[in-house]
Amino acid sequence: MRRGRVITEEFESDVLRGNASGDPHVRRVPVYLPPAYDEHPERAFPVVFVLAGFTGRGRALLNDGPWAPGLDERMDMLIAGRGAGLACGEVILVLPDCFTRFGGSQYLNSSATGRYEDHIVQELVPHVDRRFRTIPDREHRGITGKSSGGYGTLMLAMRHPDVFGAAASHSGDLEFDYCYRGDVPRFCTLVQEAGGLAAWFERFRGKTQKSKDDFVALNILAMAAAYSPNPEAGPLGIDLPCDLASGAFREDVWRRWLELDPLRLVERHADALRSLKLLYFDCGVRDEWNLHLGARLLHRKLESLGIPHRHEEFDDGHMNVSYRYDVSLPLLAAAIGAAR
């Protein structure tokens, strides 16, 4: 079987330099080059950006397992026609690192974390076009990801239709009232028990073995950092969706979260979504964060607006679903003009 290769770019970001979280501005970004990249040095290739989920980064997508191959090996098999779906055209894959000390950035600009949306759109996209033999236009550039990566996929495709011409979201965050709001009381309780947010966060960072409750709380904290930053709100610069002293829900903060719910942005960005050569999204019917309900609502809204899309459901939950790339990557490659 013909194999591609992965090189790791060490990218020094100007827009992430000096970010409020103190996270590094130098990032390691794996880039998968398909077999034909070396075989045909005269040829240029479409590009797909692949966004990791919450608590992940691009390098994690290359993790190898006996039943879940890394993304590079999966792509080799798809190109060879050995995947579960269609044979796949040859594309370059870019795996950004947008990890933060809160577990992720949601691929947005935030005063609490950094300018991760700008990092991808203004820095990585042009860097990849300069560094590699790409076809440097939106018609030949796609984006995909799972969970928070699926959220980032939808948001970047809506907000930057001049950059991305095709999108595939796997179990992306949608309908915040369903996927986040139910965890806010537990977050509040855990932080109260720890003696406050600073104490909880310090304890979390010091743990060598982190629990399920730890990640429930971290998820709400990370989403607040992405959706409701406030430079004047304490040392972390974040407005929380609940009052930590009383436990009262903060509707004013929650409204800020909802302004960044993709489900509520469809009408505003309908033309951008309509311009995509592919809009694909899926979810498992037993998703632990109720994201299947959000995906169904998105499907209904897109149908009402006459926006072409492909919506699929799978008989699983939120975890261990990388096999779904067997569906999305060939579709993306075809949409952005990849040759086989």
C-alpha positions in Angstrom: 0.0 0.0 0.0 1.3 3.5 -0.9 1.8 5.6 2.2 1.9 9.3 2.8 4.1 10.9 5.4 3.7 13.3 8.3 6.0 16.2 9.0 5.7 18.4 12.1 5.9 22.1 11.6 7.1 24.1 14.6 5.0 27.3 14.1 5.7 30.5 16.0 2.5 32.4 16.3 2.4 36.2 16.5 -1.3 36.4 17.5 -0.9 33.9 20.3 2.2 35.6 21.7 1.5 36.9 25.2 -1.9 35.3 25.5 -3.7 35.8 28.9 -3.6 32.1 29.7 0.2 32.0 29.5 0.0 29.2 26.9 2.9 28.7 24.5 2.9 30.7 21.3 5.1 28.1 19.5 3.0 25.2 18.4 3.8 21.8 16.8 1.5 21.3 13.9 1.5 17.9 12.1 0.9 18.0 8.3 0.0 14.8 6.4 1.3 14.7 2.8 -0.4 12.1 0.7 1.6 9.5 -1.3 1.3 11.5 -4.6 2.9 14.5 -3.0 6.3 13.0 -3.3 5.5 10.9 -6.4 4.4 13.9 -8.5 6.4 17.0 -7.5 4.7 19.0 -10.2 1.3 18.6 -8.7 -0.6 20.8 -6.2 -3.2 19.5 -3.7 -6.3 20.5 -1.9 -6.1 20.9 1.9 -8.3 19.8 4.8 -7.8 21.3 8.3 -8.7 18.8 11.0 -9.6 20.2 14.4 -9.2 18.1 17.5 -11.8 17.8 20.2 -11.8 19.2 23.8 -8.7 18.4 25.8 -7.0 17.4 22.5 -4.5 18.8 20.0 -3.5 17.9 16.5 -0.9 15.4 17.4 -3.5 13.3 19.3 -5.2 12.6 16.0 -2.2 10.5 15.0 -2.5 8.2 18.0 -2.4 4.6 16.8 -4.6 1.8 18.0 -5.2 -1.7 16.7 -8.9 -0.9 16.0 -8.6 2.8 15.6 -5.7 3.8 13.4 -4.2 7.2 13.5 -5.5 9.7 11.0 -2.4 9.4 8.8 -2.8 5.6 8.5 -6.6 6.0 8.1 -6.0 8.4 5.2 -3.5 6.0 3.6 -6.2 3.2 3.7 -8.9 5.5 2.4 -6.7 6.6 -0.5 -6.0 2.9 -1.2 -9.7 2.2 -1.3 -9.6 0.1 1.9 -11.9 2.2 4.0 -15.5 1.4 4.9 -16.8 4.0 2.5 -15.8 5.6 -0.8 -12.3 5.6 -2.2 -10.7 9.0 -1.2 -8.9 11.5 -3.3 -5.4 12.7 -2.2 -5.4 15.8 0.0 -3.0 17.4 2.5 -4.2 17.3 6.1 -3.3 20.0 8.6 -3.7 19.3 12.3 -3.6 22.5 14.3 -2.8 22.8 18.0 -5.3 25.1 19.7 -5.0 23.6 23.2 -5.2 25.9 26.2 -4.7 25.5 30.0 -8.5 25.2 30.2 -8.5 22.2 27.8 -9.3 24.0 24.6 -10.2 27.2 22.8 -13.3 26.3 20.8 -11.3 27.8 18.0 -12.5 31.3 18.9 -10.8 34.6 19.7 -11.1 35.3 23.5 -9.4 37.7 25.8 -9.3 34.9 28.4 -7.4 32.4 26.1 -6.1 34.0 22.9 -6.8 34.6 19.3 -7.2 31.0 18.1 -9.7 31.9 15.3 -7.2 34.4 13.9 -4.4 31.9 14.5 -6.0 29.4 12.1 -7.4 31.8 9.5 -4.8 34.5 9.4 -1.7 32.5 10.2 -1.9 28.7 9.6 -3.9 28.9 6.3 -1.4 31.2 4.5 1.6 29.5 6.1 0.4 26.1 4.7 -0.1 27.7 1.3 3.4 29.1 1.3 5.1 26.1 2.7 3.4 23.3 0.7 2.2 22.7 -2.8 -1.5 23.5 -2.2 -4.2 24.9 -4.4 -4.6 28.1 -2.5 -8.2 29.0 -2.6 -11.4 28.3 -0.7 -12.7 26.0 -3.5 -9.9 23.6 -2.7 -9.8 24.0 1.1 -12.0 22.1 3.6 -12.3 21.8 7.4 -13.5 19.0 9.7 -13.4 18.0 13.3 -15.1 16.2 16.1 -16.9 17.5 19.3 -15.3 20.9 20.0 -13.5 20.4 16.7 -16.9 19.9 15.1 -18.1 23.2 16.7 -15.0 25.0 15.4 -15.7 23.5 12.0 -19.2 25.0 11.8 -18.2 28.3 13.2 -15.2 28.8 10.9 -17.1 27.7 7.9 -19.9 30.1 8.7 -17.7 33.1 9.6 -15.0 32.6 6.9 -16.6 31.4 3.7 -13.8 33.1 1.8 -11.3 30.7 3.4 -13.2 27.3 3.6 -15.3 25.9 0.8 -16.4 22.6 2.5 -17.1 21.5 6.0 -17.8 18.2 7.9 -18.7 18.3 11.6 -18.7 15.2 13.7 -20.8 15.5 17.0 -20.2 19.2 17.1 -21.4 21.3 20.0 -25.0 22.5 19.3 -28.0 23.7 21.3 -26.2 24.9 24.3 -29.3 24.6 26.5 -29.1 20.9 26.0 -25.4 20.1 25.9 -24.0 22.5 28.6 -26.6 23.9 30.9 -27.3 20.7 32.8 -23.7 20.6 34.0 -23.6 24.1 35.4 -25.0 23.1 38.9 -22.5 20.3 39.2 -19.7 22.7 38.2 -20.9 25.1 40.9 -21.0 22.4 43.6 -17.6 21.1 42.8 -16.0 24.6 42.9 -17.8 25.4 46.1 -16.5 22.2 47.7 -13.0 23.1 46.7 -13.2 26.5 48.3 -13.5 28.6 45.2 -12.5 28.6 41.6 -8.8 29.4 42.1 -8.5 26.6 44.6 -10.4 24.1 42.4 -8.3 25.0 39.3 -5.0 24.7 41.3 -6.1 21.3 42.6 -7.1 20.1 39.1 -3.8 21.1 37.6 -1.9 19.3 40.3 -3.7 16.0 40.0 -1.9 13.2 38.3 -5.2 11.3 37.9 -8.2 13.3 37.0 -11.7 12.2 37.6 -14.9 12.4 35.5 -16.2 15.2 37.8 -12.9 17.1 37.2 -13.6 17.1 33.4 -17.3 18.1 34.0 -16.1 21.2 35.8 -13.2 21.9 33.4 -15.6 21.7 30.5 -17.8 24.5 31.9 -14.8 26.6 32.8 -13.3 26.2 29.3 -16.6 27.1 27.7 -16.9 30.2 29.9 -13.4 31.2 28.8 -14.4 30.9 25.2 -18.0 32.3 25.3 -18.0 34.8 28.2 -14.5 36.2 28.7 -14.2 39.4 30.7 -10.8 40.9 31.3 -12.1 42.7 34.4 -13.6 39.5 36.1 -11.0 38.3 38.5 -7.6 36.7 37.8 -8.9 34.3 35.1 -10.8 37.0 33.2 -14.0 34.9 32.9 -17.6 35.5 33.6 -19.2 32.3 34.8 -22.7 31.1 34.1 -23.6 30.8 37.8 -22.9 32.8 41.0 -20.4 30.7 43.0 -21.6 32.0 46.3 -25.4 31.4 46.0 -25.5 29.0 43.0 -27.9 31.3 41.2 -27.9 30.9 37.4 -26.7 34.0 35.6 -29.0 34.6 32.6 -27.1 37.6 31.4 -23.9 35.5 31.0 -25.9 32.6 29.5 -27.2 35.0 26.8 -23.6 35.6 25.8 -23.1 31.9 25.4 -26.2 31.5 23.3 -24.9 34.2 20.9 -22.1 31.7 20.0 -24.4 28.7 19.6 -24.1 27.6 15.9 -27.8 26.7 15.9 -28.7 30.3 16.6 -26.4 31.7 13.9 -27.7 29.8 10.9 -30.0 32.5 9.6 -27.3 35.2 9.9 -24.8 33.1 8.0 -27.2 31.4 5.6 -25.5 32.7 2.5 -22.1 31.4 3.7 -23.5 28.0 4.4 -25.3 27.9 1.1 -22.0 28.6 -0.7 -20.3 25.5 0.7 -19.6 22.7 -1.7 -20.3 20.3 1.1 -21.9 20.8 4.5 -21.9 17.5 6.3 -22.7 16.8 10.0 -23.4 13.7 12.1 -23.9 12.5 15.6 -24.5 9.3 17.6 -28.1 8.7 18.6 -27.0 8.1 22.3 -24.7 11.1 22.6 -23.9 11.8 26.2 -24.2 15.6 25.8 -27.5 15.4 23.8 -25.7 16.6 20.7 -27.9 14.3 18.5 -30.8 16.5 19.4 -28.9 19.7 18.4 -27.9 18.0 15.1 -31.5 17.2 14.4 -32.6 20.7 15.1 -29.8 22.0 12.8 -31.0 19.6 10.1 -34.5 20.9 10.4 -33.4 24.6 10.3 -31.3 24.1 7.3 -34.1 22.3 5.5 -36.5 25.2 6.2 -33.9 27.6 4.7 -33.2 25.4 1.7 -29.5 25.1 2.5 -28.1 21.9 1.0 -26.5 19.6 3.5 -26.0 15.9 4.5 -27.0 14.8 8.0 -26.3 11.3 9.3 -26.8 9.5 12.6 -24.8 6.6 14.0 -25.7 3.9 16.5 -23.2 5.1 19.1 -22.4 7.8 21.6 -19.8 10.5 21.8 -16.6 8.5 22.3 -14.5 6.4 19.9 -16.0 7.6 16.7 -13.0 8.3 14.6 -14.3 5.6 12.1 -16.7 8.3 10.9 -13.8 10.0 9.1 -14.2 7.1 6.7 -17.4 8.8 5.6 -16.4 12.5 5.8 -12.9 12.5 4.4 -13.8 11.0 1.0 -16.8 13.4 0.8 -14.6 16.4 1.6 -11.9 15.3 -0.8 -14.4 15.0 -3.6 -16.0 18.4 -2.8 -12.7 20.3 -2.9 -11.5 18.6 -6.1 -9.0 16.0 -4.9 -7.8 13.6 -7.6 -7.5 9.9 -7.0 
